[in-house]
Amino acid sequence: MWDDWKKSFDTWEDRTARFFEVALKSPLVLRPAAAALTAGLRAKSAADKLATGMVARLGLPTKVDQERTLHAIHRLESRLIDLEEKLESERAENAILVEALESRVVESRETNELSPSTPSSAPRTPRERVPEPAHAESRK
């Protein structure tokens, strides 16, 4: 039974394919189909223009407005991602620098603790205040 059904289906498919190959190449089918397609596309274009006009009159954003806004949002998102990556890179570099500075501070402390304590210079005294010249009087 299955074999009979399969044979009949294959026969039907073959005959249908040959019929449509001939029919779809015929100008008697192509011209009316092309005219119908053209009329349908013109009607859709007119309906789209009418809908866009109505939406614009209501003060709502049109499809073009929405696409423009979406494009701007995508550009801003891309720039934000770039800035986040740059910030992350700068933070990593700063962490490396801080770590290097901390290790130098620790090394210098260890070096100072190991060396004998000898003053390198005389103790500093606070600067004395220089008196102002006599000709500089307060302004009134």
Order of alpha helices (4+ residues) and beta strands (2+ residues): alpha-alpha-alpha
